[in-house]
Amino acid sequence: TLAMMQYSDLDISIIDELPPGRKPVTTSVIPSERRDDVVARINNWVNNKKQAYWVCTLIEESEILQCEAAENTAQRLSAALPDVRIALLHGRLKAVDKDAIMLAFKNHAIDLLVTTTVIEVGVDVPNASLMIIENPERLGLSQLHQLRGRVGRGSDDSFCLLMYQPPLSDNARQRLGILRDSNDGFLIAEKDLQLRGPGEVMGTRQTGQVNFKIADLVRDADLLDNIPTIADSLLADTPESVAPLIDRWLGCSSDYSEV
């Protein structure tokens, strides 16, 4: 999306500040070995009449992926925190059950919501000001930023703990560091573009670096403002050169512009 915007293919509206009364979320990156410390923090959090999310990337345990699953996590947390009201939410539940759980959480009948990424959008519980995300190394920057946006919706200080499974790849370490250091969605999107690449605007690849010889989308962003003017000039002044240029630089990829 950011790449399409930079190519002047999308218009944007800039919202560069938080809604009134909200504070930036403090983000920490911690290894899974500190799980017991996090559980103790949850207990103290709930004792202070606050609520929390515990986000997992899987619903149930996998033989292939070494990740914490929501079902097992909910069971372990229920055993470790018997006085805490814990509920489990995931996408396989019926819509009526999901709505009932979210309503109970919003009404503070639930203290800790163990959930998958189903809460990524459309959830607003101001009293929930702590989020733990298991295996954040498996998620993209934009999704992590979106999840983190579920906290920090009230006037209290809010926190997001990114609890990773060691060892981290260099790329994952960079991504989590970006989330830790910034709450700026524009900066995060730009860093994500640098790390993953935009893929193909006219094509099927959603990630990967652009096959440019010299240009760089991020470094040369200021030059991209001139693209519409140059394109219009080519069409008006030398229309015979347009088709050969498209064929030379895009080949059959230009077919996607007709979809």
C-alpha positions as CSV (number, residue, x, y, z in Angstrom):
1,T,0.0,0.0,0.0
2,L,2.8,2.4,0.9
3,A,4.5,1.6,-2.4
4,M,1.3,2.3,-4.4
5,M,1.0,5.6,-2.5
6,Q,4.6,6.5,-3.3
7,Y,3.9,5.8,-7.0
8,S,1.1,8.4,-6.7
9,D,-1.5,5.6,-7.4
10,L,-3.3,6.3,-4.1
11,D,-4.3,9.5,-2.3
12,I,-3.7,9.6,1.4
13,S,-5.0,11.4,4.4
14,I,-2.5,12.1,7.2
15,I,-3.4,11.6,10.8
16,D,-0.3,12.4,12.7
17,E,-1.5,12.5,16.3
18,L,-3.3,10.4,18.8
19,P,-7.0,11.1,19.7
20,P,-7.4,13.4,22.7
21,G,-6.6,11.9,26.0
22,R,-4.6,8.9,24.7
23,K,-1.0,8.2,25.6
24,P,1.6,6.3,23.5
25,V,2.0,2.6,24.3
26,T,5.3,1.6,25.9
27,T,6.6,-1.5,24.1
28,S,9.2,-4.0,25.5
29,V,10.8,-7.0,23.7
30,I,11.5,-9.9,26.1
31,P,12.4,-13.6,25.7
32,S,10.0,-16.4,26.5
33,E,12.2,-17.4,29.4
34,R,10.7,-14.5,31.4
35,R,7.2,-15.9,31.1
36,D,6.9,-16.4,34.9
37,D,7.7,-12.7,35.4
38,V,5.0,-11.8,32.9
39,V,2.4,-14.0,34.7
40,A,3.3,-12.3,38.0
41,R,2.8,-8.9,36.3
42,I,-0.6,-10.0,35.0
43,N,-1.6,-10.9,38.5
44,N,-0.6,-7.5,39.9
45,W,-2.3,-5.8,37.0
46,V,-5.6,-7.5,37.6
47,N,-5.4,-6.8,41.3
48,N,-5.3,-3.1,40.4
49,K,-8.7,-3.5,38.6
50,K,-7.1,-3.4,35.2
51,Q,-7.5,-5.8,32.2
52,A,-5.1,-7.4,29.8
53,Y,-4.9,-9.2,26.5
54,W,-2.7,-12.3,25.9
55,V,-2.3,-12.8,22.1
56,C,-1.2,-16.1,20.5
57,T,-0.6,-16.8,16.8
58,L,-2.1,-20.3,16.9
59,I,-5.4,-21.7,18.2
60,E,-4.1,-25.1,19.1
61,E,-0.7,-26.8,19.4
62,S,1.2,-27.5,16.1
63,E,3.6,-30.4,15.4
64,I,5.3,-28.2,12.9
65,L,5.5,-24.8,14.5
66,Q,7.2,-24.2,17.8
67,C,4.7,-21.6,19.0
68,E,2.5,-21.1,22.0
69,A,-1.1,-21.9,21.2
70,A,-4.1,-20.0,22.6
71,E,-5.9,-23.1,24.0
72,N,-2.8,-24.4,25.9
73,T,-1.9,-20.9,27.1
74,A,-5.4,-20.3,28.5
75,Q,-5.2,-23.6,30.4
76,R,-1.8,-22.8,31.9
77,L,-2.7,-19.3,32.8
78,S,-5.9,-20.5,34.5
79,A,-3.9,-22.9,36.6
80,A,-1.3,-20.3,37.5
81,L,-3.8,-17.5,38.2
82,P,-6.8,-19.2,39.8
83,D,-8.3,-15.9,41.0
84,V,-8.1,-14.2,37.7
85,R,-11.2,-14.4,35.4
86,I,-9.8,-15.7,32.1
87,A,-11.6,-16.3,28.8
88,L,-10.5,-17.7,25.4
89,L,-11.3,-16.1,22.1
90,H,-10.5,-17.3,18.6
91,G,-11.9,-17.4,15.1
92,R,-13.4,-20.9,15.2
93,L,-16.0,-19.8,17.8
94,K,-19.5,-19.0,16.6
95,A,-20.1,-15.4,16.1
96,V,-22.6,-15.2,18.9
97,D,-20.1,-16.7,21.3
98,K,-17.4,-14.3,20.2
99,D,-19.7,-11.4,20.7
100,A,-20.7,-12.6,24.2
101,I,-17.0,-12.9,25.2
102,M,-16.2,-9.5,23.9
103,L,-19.2,-7.9,25.7
104,A,-18.2,-9.6,29.0
105,F,-14.6,-8.4,28.6
106,K,-15.8,-4.8,27.8
107,N,-18.1,-5.0,30.9
108,H,-15.1,-6.1,33.0
109,A,-16.6,-9.6,33.7
110,I,-13.3,-10.9,32.3
111,D,-9.9,-9.8,33.5
112,L,-7.6,-11.5,31.0
113,L,-8.5,-12.3,27.4
114,V,-6.4,-15.0,25.8
115,T,-7.0,-14.6,22.1
116,T,-5.7,-15.0,18.6
117,T,-5.2,-12.1,16.2
118,V,-8.9,-12.0,15.7
119,I,-8.9,-8.9,17.9
120,E,-6.7,-7.0,15.4
121,V,-9.5,-4.6,14.5
122,G,-12.8,-3.4,15.8
123,V,-12.1,-3.9,19.5
124,D,-12.3,-0.9,22.0
125,V,-11.9,-1.7,25.7
126,P,-10.3,1.4,27.4
127,N,-9.6,-0.5,30.7
128,A,-7.5,-3.1,28.9
129,S,-4.1,-1.4,29.0
130,L,-1.6,-4.3,28.9
131,M,-1.0,-6.7,26.0
132,I,1.3,-9.7,25.7
133,I,2.0,-11.0,22.2
134,E,3.4,-14.5,22.0
135,N,5.8,-15.3,19.1
136,P,5.7,-11.8,17.6
137,E,8.5,-12.8,15.3
138,R,5.9,-14.7,13.3
139,L,3.8,-11.5,12.6
140,G,4.5,-8.6,10.3
141,L,5.1,-5.1,11.5
142,S,1.8,-3.7,10.3
143,Q,-0.1,-6.5,12.1
144,L,1.9,-6.1,15.3
145,H,1.2,-2.3,15.2
146,Q,-2.5,-2.9,14.6
147,L,-2.7,-5.4,17.5
148,R,-0.8,-3.0,19.8
149,G,-3.5,-0.4,19.0
150,R,-6.0,-2.4,21.0
151,V,-4.3,-1.0,24.2
152,G,-3.6,2.7,24.8
153,R,-7.3,3.5,24.2
154,G,-7.9,5.0,27.6
155,S,-6.2,7.6,29.8
156,D,-4.0,5.1,31.7
157,D,-0.4,4.3,30.8
158,S,-0.4,1.3,28.5
159,F,2.1,-1.4,27.8
160,C,2.8,-4.0,25.1
161,L,5.2,-6.9,25.8
162,L,6.5,-8.7,22.7
163,M,7.5,-12.1,24.1
164,Y,9.6,-13.9,21.5
165,Q,11.0,-17.5,21.2
166,P,14.8,-17.4,21.0
167,P,16.8,-17.5,18.9
168,L,15.7,-14.5,16.7
169,S,16.8,-14.1,13.1
170,D,18.5,-10.7,12.3
171,N,15.4,-9.7,10.3
172,A,13.0,-10.5,13.2
173,R,15.3,-8.7,15.7
174,Q,15.2,-5.6,13.5
175,R,11.4,-5.7,13.2
176,L,10.8,-6.1,16.9
177,G,13.2,-3.3,17.6
178,I,11.3,-1.0,15.3
179,L,8.1,-1.7,17.2
180,R,9.8,-1.2,20.5
181,D,11.3,2.2,19.5
182,S,8.3,3.8,17.7
183,N,4.6,4.3,17.8
184,D,4.6,6.2,14.5
185,G,2.6,4.2,12.0
186,F,4.1,6.1,9.1
187,L,7.7,5.3,10.2
188,I,6.8,1.7,10.9
189,A,5.3,1.3,7.4
190,E,8.4,2.9,5.9
191,K,10.7,0.6,7.8
192,D,8.5,-2.4,6.8
193,L,8.9,-1.3,3.2
194,Q,12.6,-1.2,3.5
195,L,12.9,-4.6,5.2
196,R,10.4,-6.6,3.1
197,G,10.2,-4.7,-0.1
198,P,7.0,-3.8,-1.8
199,G,6.7,-6.7,-4.1
200,E,5.0,-5.9,-7.4
201,V,2.5,-3.1,-7.9
202,M,1.6,-4.8,-11.2
203,G,2.1,-8.4,-10.4
204,T,1.3,-11.1,-7.8
205,R,4.4,-10.8,-5.4
206,Q,3.3,-9.0,-2.2
207,T,6.8,-8.8,-0.8
208,G,10.3,-8.7,-2.2
209,Q,12.6,-6.0,-3.4
210,V,11.9,-4.1,-6.7
211,N,14.2,-4.9,-9.5
212,F,15.5,-1.4,-10.0
213,K,19.1,-0.8,-11.2
214,I,19.6,2.5,-9.4
215,A,16.4,3.9,-7.9
216,D,15.3,3.2,-4.3
217,L,11.6,3.8,-3.3
218,V,12.4,5.1,0.2
219,R,15.6,7.0,-0.6
220,D,14.2,8.6,-3.7
221,A,10.7,9.3,-2.4
222,D,10.9,13.0,-3.2
223,L,11.5,12.3,-6.9
224,L,8.3,10.2,-7.1
225,D,6.1,13.3,-6.9
226,N,7.2,14.1,-10.5
227,I,6.0,10.8,-11.9
228,P,2.4,11.9,-12.9
229,T,3.7,15.1,-14.6
230,I,6.4,13.1,-16.6
231,A,3.9,10.5,-17.5
232,D,1.4,13.1,-18.8
233,S,4.2,14.8,-20.8
234,L,5.2,11.5,-22.4
235,L,1.6,10.8,-23.4
236,A,1.1,14.3,-24.8
237,D,4.4,15.0,-26.5
238,T,5.7,11.6,-27.6
239,P,2.9,9.1,-27.5
240,E,4.7,6.8,-29.9
241,S,7.4,6.2,-27.2
242,V,5.0,5.0,-24.5
243,A,4.2,1.5,-25.7
244,P,7.9,0.6,-26.3
245,L,8.9,1.9,-22.8
246,I,6.1,-0.1,-21.1
247,D,7.1,-3.2,-23.0
248,R,10.8,-2.7,-22.2
249,W,10.4,-2.1,-18.5
250,L,7.3,-4.1,-17.6
251,G,6.7,-6.7,-20.3
252,C,3.7,-8.8,-19.7
253,S,3.3,-7.3,-16.2
254,S,1.5,-4.4,-17.9
255,D,-1.5,-6.8,-18.3
256,Y,-2.2,-6.3,-14.6
257,S,-3.1,-2.7,-15.3
258,E,-6.1,-3.8,-17.3
259,V,-7.6,-6.0,-14.6
